[in-house]
Amino acid sequence: MIPKRAPLYFTLFSLLTAGGVLLIALTSWNYLAKSETERPLVLSMTASVEVPEAMTFAGEQITFDRYDKRERLDRELNSFTYFHSTTLLLFKRANRLFPVIEPILEQQGLPDDLKYLAVIESNLDVRAVSPARAAGLWQFLQSTGKQYGLEVSSEVDERYHVEKSTVAASRYLRDAYRKYGRWSAAALAYNGGQARITHELASQGTTDALDLWLVEETSRYYYRMLALKLVFEHPQQYGFIIKPDHLYKPMTFREVTISSPIPDLVAFAREQGVTYAQLKEFNSWLRDTKLTNPSGKSYTLLIPTKEDLYYRKGEKRKVHNKGWVAE
């Protein structure tokens, strides 16, 4: 039997329930309205990359607790992390070129990390030319190239020769290291010139080239190499998921040594079983359609094997660094 006061209880309960529903509705409305105004305008979120406390480059340790060093690495590390197309292309090209560069650096007595200097100089584009007319993988100016033993003429420009320019760059860096005693200073001198670095060290009263006030390009130079090393050594950590067949295949060549003139490089390429474009692609130091060679100098031309001219479905791609790929 229900007491007579029950209708009052039901009335109070109904009022409380209605009030609660209204409060929830108002709260939800405010939340939805706020969400509408603050809702992201893009489909993916971007997070700033963490800067390590310290790292080692070319055997030299650098810490990032000082504001300028930390902020400079932060800039370059975020740039390479989110400049996706360019950074991916660097991995692809490195798979073909690092196997050539690394043994030469080792043979010349240089730290392996200095291969990243070539990456930031030319984006590993053998045919790269700067506005200042620096050319090739290591971006030699004509005068500096000749100084370090490279032939530079209208028909032959060895700044575009991968092996020879790497040897020349190694010699330059080794000379700079002997002068300054640090690879960081040698790298800055490669970009800014030894005369400039020597002058600025004296005028600014410091022995550490990383403490110098320099033009922006040179100031960024060393930190770009540091950032590249971090990304190349931990690609998945920085969001790069690469499979073996994404990389450019290393090429194998048949070497043809000549010491006589080649009056027509188009005909020569045809005789070697490749197109003129393919001949030039892998011998970019040939700068004309002929090689007169009046001195009888010996040149070695690289002729790609027919097997390596094609990507074949199902073939196992050779990966230079297993840490780059996610199998």
N, C-alpha and C positions, 0 to 999 in steps of 0.2 A: 504494500500500500504506500503510495507516494504522499509525503507531507504536502500541506497546502502552500508552504513557502517555496516549493520547487520552482514555480514559474519565475520567481525573483532571481534564483540562482541561474536559471537558464538565460534570463535576460542579461545578467551581468557577464556570464560566460560568452554570450554572443557578442556583447559590446567589446570585451577584451580581445576576442578572436578577430573581429573586424578591424580593431585598432592595430593589432599585430600585422595583419595582412597589409593594411595601408602603409605601415611603417616600412615593411619589407619592400613593398612596391616603390615607395619614394626613394629608399636607399638604392635599390636596383636601378631605378631611373637615373639617379645621380651618377652611379658608377658607369652605366652605359654611356651617359652623356660625356663623362670624362674620358672614357675609352675612345669615343669617337674623335674627340679633339686631340688625343695623344697617340692615336693609333699610328704605327709605323707606316711610312709611305712607300717602303720597299719590301720585297718578299724575303730578303735575307738580312741578317744582322751582322754588323762589322765590329769586331773587338780589336783594341790596340794590342799589339804583340808585346809580350813580356821581354824586357831587356835583361840579359844575364848579369850576374854580379861581376864576373870576370871571364876571360877566355885567353887562349894562347894562339898566336898567329906567327908563323915563321919562327917558332921557338921563343918568341917574346911574349910575356904575359902583360895584359892590359886590364885594368879594373875600371868599372863604370860608376863609381860612387861620385866622382866630380861631375858637376852639372853639365859642362860642355861635352865631355866624352859620352855621358849617358844620353844626352839629347841628340847628339850627332848619330850615334848608333841607332837610336830609336827612329830617327827619320829614315835612315837607309833600310833598316830591317822591315819597317812597315811598307816602305816603297816596293821592295822586292817581293814581299808577301802578297800584296794586293795588286801589283802590276802583272796580273796573271799571264797574259799572252806572251809578254817578253820573257818572263822568268821560265815559263815552260819551254820556250824556244831555246833558251840557254842550256837546259838539261838535254834537249834533243841533239844540239850541236856538240855539246861536251862529250857525248857518247862516241862521237867520231874523232874529235880532235884531242881530247885528253890523253888517249893512248899514244899519240904522237908527241905531245908536249912534255908529259911527265918524265919519260926516260931521258930526254935532253936536259931538263932541269937537274935531274939527278946526276947525270954525267958531268954537267958543268959545276956541280957542287952547290947548287942553290936549294933552299927549302921548297918542298912541294907546294906549299901554300901560295907561292908566287905565281902559280898558274892562274889564280883569280885576277891577277893584274891584267892578263890578256883578255879575260872576260869583260872587265869593265872598260878596257880600252876600245874594244871593237865589237862587243857582243858576240864574239867568236865568228865574226863575218870576215873571211879571208880577204874579201874585196873591198872592205870598208875604206872610205876616204873622208877625212875631217874637213871642216871649212878652212883650216890652216894648211891643208894639203898633206897632212900626215896620212900614211897609207899602210894597209895591211893589218894582219892580226895583232901586231904589237904597236901599230901606229907610229912608225918612224917618220920623222921629217927627212927630206932628201939628204941634207947635209949630215945629219946624225947617222943615217943609214950608211952613207959612204965612209964616215969616220970609223964605223964598227964593221967594215969589211963587206958591205953589201954592194953589189953592182946595181947602179941605177942609170939607165939609158933609155932611149926611145924604143928599143926593142926588148930589153931585159930590165926588169925592175924586181930585184930580189927582196924588196920589202914585202912583196906578196908571196914569197916562198916560205911555207910554213916552217920547215926545218931550219933553214938558214936564218930566217928572221928571229926564231926562238934562240938560236945560238948567239946572235948579235945582242938580243935583249938581255940574255944571261950575262954577257960580258959587260954590258953597261951597268946592270944592277950590281955585279960583283965589284966593279970599280967604285960605284957610289957607296957600297957597304964598307969598302976599305977606307974611304974618306970619312964616313960618319960613324961607323961602328954599330949601326942599327939598321935592320931591314925596313923599319917604318920610315926612317929618314931617306933611305935609298928609294923606296917607293914614291915618296913625295917628290924627290928629285927627278924621278922618271917623268912625272907629270909637269912639274914646275921648272925643271932644269937645275943642274947642280949649282950654277952661278947664282941663281935666285935664292936657293935654300942656304947656301953658304953666306950670302950677304945678309939674309934675314936673321940667321942665327946670331951673327955678330951684332947687327943693329938692334935687335930686340933683346939681347943679353940673356940668351938661354942656350942650353946644350941639347934640349929635347925638341925635335922638329914638330912634335904633336902639340907643343905649346905656342907655336907661331901663329900670328895673325896673317893669313894668306888670302888670296882671291878664293871665291867660293868653290870653284871647281877643284882646286888643289886641296882645300880644307876638307871637302867631302870625300876625296879620293881614297884615303886609307880606310875610312869607315865603310865605304861601299864594299871594299874587299872583305872586311870583317863580316858584314851582313851576308854577303854571298856565301862565305864559308859556312856560316850557321845554317842557311837555307839548304845548301848542297849536302851538308852532312846529316840533316834531319828534315827531309822534304815533307814527310807525312805530318810532322809536328807543325809545319807551317801551311798545311792544307793542300799539298800537292800530291795527288794520287796518280802515279805513273806506272804503266804496264810496260813490259819489255818491248812489245810491238809498237809502242808510242815513240820510241827512240830512233834516231837516225843510225842506220847500220854503219859500223866501221867498214872501210873499203880496203880491198887488197888490190895490189897493182903489179903489173909487169914493168920493170925498169928498162928504159931504152937510153943508152948513153951515146951521144953523138958529139963529134968534134968538127964536123964539116957543116957547111951552110945548108939551111932548109929553105929553098926559094919560095915554097908554097905550103904553108901549114895546113891548109884545107886538104890538099892532096896527101900530105903526110898523115893526117888523121885518118883519112879513108884507107890508106895502106895499112894502118895499125888496127883497123877494124872498129874505130869509134868515130863519132861525129866531131866536127870542128868545135862545137859547143862543149862536148864532153872533154876534149883535149884541153880547152881553155879553163874549164871548171876546176880541173885538178892540177893545172900548171898556169895559174893566174899570173905568174911572173913573166910569161910571154906576153908582151904588150903590143905586138904587131902581127900582121898576117904572114910574116916571114922572119927568118932568123939568119942574117947574113954572116955573122960570126967571123969577121975578118982575121981575128987573132988565132983562130983554131982552138979556142977554149973548149974544154969538155963540159957538156951539160947533161944532166940526167932528167929525162921526162918520165912522168908516171902515166902509165896506160891502164885504166881500170879493167879488171877482168870482166868478161861478159856475164859471168854468174852474178857479180855484185852490182851490175847495172839494173837489176830488177828485184823488186820485193815479191816474194812468192808466198802464197797462202799456206799457212801451216809451218813455215820454216821457223826454226828457233833463233830468235834474235840474240846476238851477243851483247851482253850488258857489261859495260866497263866497271860499274860500281854497283854491287848487289844492293847496297843500302838505298839506292835511288828508287827502286821499284817495289810495288806491292804485288806479289805473285797471286 
